[in-house]
Every structure is written in structure tokens, then in C-alpha cells.
Amino acid sequence: ANLENHLSDKCDALLLRITKNKDDFDLIARILQVMRPIIQRSDFPDPVKTKYDDAIHMAQRYITEMENLCNDDISCGLIQNAEEKLKLLNKALSLGHIFPDISSRIKVVQKAIAENKQTKYGKIPVL
């Protein structure tokens, strides 16, 4: 039970780190890597195991938030801001083993940025 409490506390600390670094997807990927072997032990109770699920849901939420922020910037014409956020989002590729759709989701944002640049700097959009 002591080890259980220790690991439960460790997982809580890791969840807090995810919360405080929600745009650092490299760090989030490393934290999930640390947590996975802990929760894969069958002798641990569900409360410890659900912390890993919590971490995955948090990562998913932060990826979606970053996508939405990129899209907000694009729709406001703040392309440089969107590109900065895209750099952060690209690091979420390190979570591809957990979220197999991540690269296609990032491509959608890249495409939106490219199209917006084209209309802004290239041909005049048809009104």
C-alpha cells in the first residue's frame, strides 16, 4: 500500500506537470512514457491506472486547444502567430503512438496556413 501511495502521488505530480506545461508536447510525451509502465502493472488498483487515462485525456485536450488557437489565428489573419503555434503542435507528433490521427490533424492546420498565405500574398481572392 505504501508503494501504491507513492506511485499515486508520483502520478499526481506528473499530471500537475502536464497541466503547467500544456503546450510542451515533448515533455507530455516523456511524462506519458514514464507513467505507462507504472500503470501496466496488474497489481495496482484502478485509481492509479485511471491517472494514466487522465493524462491521455489532458494531452488530447491540449492538442485540440492548440489546434483551435491556430485556427483562430488563421481566421483572424494572424498567420505568424499561427505558425508559432504550429511549431508547438508539430511536437505533438511524438504522441503519434497514442493519437494515430495527429499527423493528419497537423496537416489540416498546415494546409489552412498555406492557403491563407496564398490568398494574402499571391493571387487576389475572388469575392
C-alpha positions as CSV (number, residue, x, y, z in Angstrom):
1,A,0.0,0.0,0.0
2,N,2.9,2.3,0.7
3,L,4.3,1.9,-2.8
4,E,0.8,2.4,-4.2
5,N,0.5,5.7,-2.4
6,H,4.0,6.7,-3.6
7,L,3.1,5.9,-7.2
8,S,-0.3,7.6,-6.8
9,D,1.5,10.8,-5.6
10,K,4.1,10.5,-8.3
11,C,1.3,10.3,-10.9
12,D,-0.4,13.3,-9.4
13,A,2.8,15.2,-9.6
14,L,3.2,14.2,-13.3
15,L,-0.4,15.3,-14.0
16,L,0.4,18.6,-12.4
17,R,3.5,19.0,-14.6
18,I,1.3,18.3,-17.7
19,T,-1.1,21.0,-16.6
20,K,1.6,23.5,-16.1
21,N,3.3,22.7,-19.4
22,K,0.3,22.2,-21.6
23,D,2.0,23.4,-24.8
24,D,5.2,21.4,-24.3
25,F,4.1,18.2,-26.1
26,D,7.7,16.8,-26.0
27,L,7.5,16.9,-22.2
28,I,4.0,15.5,-22.2
29,A,5.2,12.5,-24.3
30,R,8.0,11.9,-21.9
31,I,5.7,12.0,-18.9
32,L,3.3,9.5,-20.5
33,Q,6.3,7.2,-21.2
34,V,7.2,7.3,-17.5
35,M,3.7,6.7,-16.4
36,R,2.8,3.8,-18.8
37,P,5.0,1.1,-17.1
38,I,3.7,2.1,-13.7
39,I,0.1,1.6,-14.7
40,Q,0.7,-1.6,-16.7
41,R,1.4,-3.5,-13.5
42,S,-1.7,-5.6,-12.9
43,D,-1.3,-5.5,-9.1
44,F,-2.1,-1.8,-9.0
45,P,-5.6,-0.6,-8.2
46,D,-7.7,1.2,-10.7
47,P,-7.3,4.7,-9.1
48,V,-3.6,4.6,-10.0
49,K,-4.4,3.3,-13.5
50,T,-7.0,6.0,-14.2
51,K,-4.4,8.7,-13.7
52,Y,-2.7,7.5,-16.9
53,D,-6.1,7.8,-18.7
54,D,-6.4,11.3,-17.1
55,A,-3.0,12.2,-18.5
56,I,-4.0,10.9,-22.0
57,H,-7.3,12.9,-21.9
58,M,-5.3,16.0,-20.8
59,A,-2.9,15.6,-23.7
60,Q,-5.8,15.1,-26.1
61,R,-7.5,18.3,-24.8
62,Y,-4.3,20.4,-25.0
63,I,-3.7,19.2,-28.6
64,T,-7.2,20.2,-29.5
65,E,-6.9,23.5,-27.8
66,M,-3.7,24.3,-29.7
67,E,-5.4,23.3,-33.0
68,N,-8.3,25.7,-32.1
69,L,-5.8,28.5,-31.2
70,C,-4.1,28.0,-34.6
71,N,-7.4,28.1,-36.4
72,D,-8.5,31.2,-34.5
73,D,-5.2,33.0,-35.5
74,I,-5.7,31.9,-39.2
75,S,-9.3,33.2,-39.3
76,C,-8.1,36.5,-37.8
77,G,-5.3,36.7,-40.4
78,L,-2.6,36.3,-37.7
79,I,-0.5,33.9,-39.8
80,Q,2.8,34.4,-37.9
81,N,1.1,33.6,-34.6
82,A,-0.5,30.5,-36.2
83,E,2.9,29.4,-37.5
84,E,4.4,29.8,-34.0
85,K,1.7,27.7,-32.5
86,L,2.1,25.2,-35.3
87,K,5.7,24.7,-34.3
88,L,4.5,23.7,-30.8
89,L,1.8,21.5,-32.3
90,N,4.4,19.7,-34.5
91,K,6.0,18.4,-31.3
92,A,2.8,16.6,-30.6
93,L,3.9,14.1,-33.4
94,S,5.9,12.5,-30.6
95,L,2.4,11.4,-29.2
96,G,1.6,9.6,-32.5
97,H,1.7,6.2,-30.9
98,I,-1.2,7.3,-28.6
99,F,-3.1,9.5,-31.1
100,P,-2.6,7.9,-34.6
101,D,-4.6,10.8,-36.2
102,I,-2.2,13.5,-35.0
103,S,-0.2,13.9,-38.2
104,S,-3.3,14.3,-40.4
105,R,-4.7,16.8,-37.9
106,I,-1.5,18.8,-38.1
107,K,-1.6,18.7,-41.9
108,V,-5.0,20.3,-41.9
109,V,-3.6,23.2,-39.9
110,Q,-0.6,23.4,-42.2
111,K,-2.8,23.5,-45.3
112,A,-5.0,26.2,-43.8
113,I,-1.9,28.4,-43.1
114,A,-0.6,27.7,-46.6
115,E,-3.9,28.6,-48.3
116,N,-4.3,31.7,-46.2
117,K,-0.8,32.9,-47.2
118,Q,-1.5,32.2,-50.8
119,T,-4.7,34.4,-50.8
120,K,-2.9,37.1,-48.7
121,Y,0.3,37.3,-50.8
122,G,-0.5,35.5,-54.0
123,K,-3.5,35.7,-56.2
124,I,-6.3,38.1,-55.3
125,P,-9.2,36.1,-53.9
126,V,-12.4,36.2,-55.8
127,L,-15.1,37.9,-53.9
